[in-house]
Amino acid sequence: MTSERAIATIGEKTLFALVTNGDCSKLSESEKLAYYRARCDAAGLDPRTQPFQFILLQGKTVLYALKGATEQLASRHGVVVEILSQHTDADIRTVTVRARARDGRQTDEIGCVSVAGLKG
């Protein structure tokens, strides 16, 4: 059975929960596998490299893209990411990155996270 046909067999209520808020908790194991494969197919990712993982996030089971997914997509689409700056002030780590596509488009993004109490 193809991934698309397997997705088509998911019940309407379950599919609605999946597409409206990303909640995969109501999917059976075979439906999760079909959804996983369909997402890999749609993105052009090799499912054998485990680019996604089902995780519990804010009370929902969601399909989360791992570093492997990011690396495969960046390689395929010619995206280069560079760290522009990083510093820690008042237990907040701030990192600024730039992503540049081969066609010249770019975006700068800033991420912050508390590092209070962390060591190493």
TARAZI-V669389 format. One record per residue. N is the residue number from 0. SS is DSSP state (h for helix, s for strand, l for the rest). OMEGA is omega in whole degrees, 0 to 359 (none if undefined). BURIAL is 1 if it has 24 or more other C-alpha atoms within 12 Angstrom, else 0. Layout:
BEGIN
N&SS&OMEGA&BURIAL ; N&SS&OMEGA&BURIAL
END
This chain:
BEGIN
0&l&179&0 ; 1&l&179&0 ; 2&h&181&0 ; 3&h&179&0 ; 4&h&179&0 ; 5&h&177&0 ; 6&h&181&1 ; 7&h&181&0 ; 8&l&179&0 ; 9&l&181&1 ; 10&l&184&0 ; 11&h&181&0 ; 12&h&180&0 ; 13&h&179&1 ; 14&h&178&1 ; 15&h&178&0 ; 16&h&181&0 ; 17&h&185&1 ; 18&h&182&0 ; 19&h&180&0 ; 20&h&175&0 ; 21&l&183&1 ; 22&l&181&1 ; 23&l&187&1 ; 24&l&182&0 ; 25&l&180&0 ; 26&l&173&1 ; 27&l&179&0 ; 28&h&180&0 ; 29&h&177&0 ; 30&h&177&1 ; 31&h&179&1 ; 32&h&179&1 ; 33&h&179&1 ; 34&h&178&1 ; 35&h&180&1 ; 36&h&180&1 ; 37&h&179&1 ; 38&h&177&1 ; 39&h&179&1 ; 40&h&182&0 ; 41&h&182&0 ; 42&h&182&0 ; 43&l&182&0 ; 44&l&178&1 ; 45&l&183&0 ; 46&h&180&1 ; 47&h&180&0 ; 48&h&179&0 ; 49&l&181&1 ; 50&l&181&1 ; 51&s&174&1 ; 52&s&173&1 ; 53&s&179&1 ; 54&s&175&0 ; 55&s&183&0 ; 56&s&180&0 ; 57&l&176&0 ; 58&l&179&0 ; 59&s&170&0 ; 60&s&184&0 ; 61&s&174&1 ; 62&s&188&1 ; 63&s&178&1 ; 64&s&179&1 ; 65&l&180&0 ; 66&h&180&0 ; 67&h&177&0 ; 68&h&180&1 ; 69&h&181&1 ; 70&h&179&0 ; 71&h&181&1 ; 72&h&178&0 ; 73&h&179&0 ; 74&h&182&0 ; 75&h&186&0 ; 76&h&176&0 ; 77&l&179&0 ; 78&l&178&0 ; 79&s&180&1 ; 80&s&177&0 ; 81&s&176&0 ; 82&s&179&0 ; 83&s&178&0 ; 84&s&174&0 ; 85&s&180&0 ; 86&s&178&0 ; 87&s&176&0 ; 88&s&177&0 ; 89&l&178&0 ; 90&l&175&0 ; 91&s&178&0 ; 92&s&181&0 ; 93&s&179&0 ; 94&s&176&0 ; 95&s&180&0 ; 96&s&175&0 ; 97&s&174&0 ; 98&s&182&1 ; 99&s&178&0 ; 100&l&183&0 ; 101&l&178&0 ; 102&l&176&0 ; 103&l&178&0 ; 104&l&179&0 ; 105&s&175&0 ; 106&s&174&0 ; 107&s&181&0 ; 108&s&179&0 ; 109&s&177&0 ; 110&s&180&0 ; 111&s&178&0 ; 112&s&177&0 ; 113&s&176&0 ; 114&l&180&0 ; 115&l&177&0 ; 116&l&179&0 ; 117&l&177&0 ; 118&l&176&0 ; 119&l&none&0
END
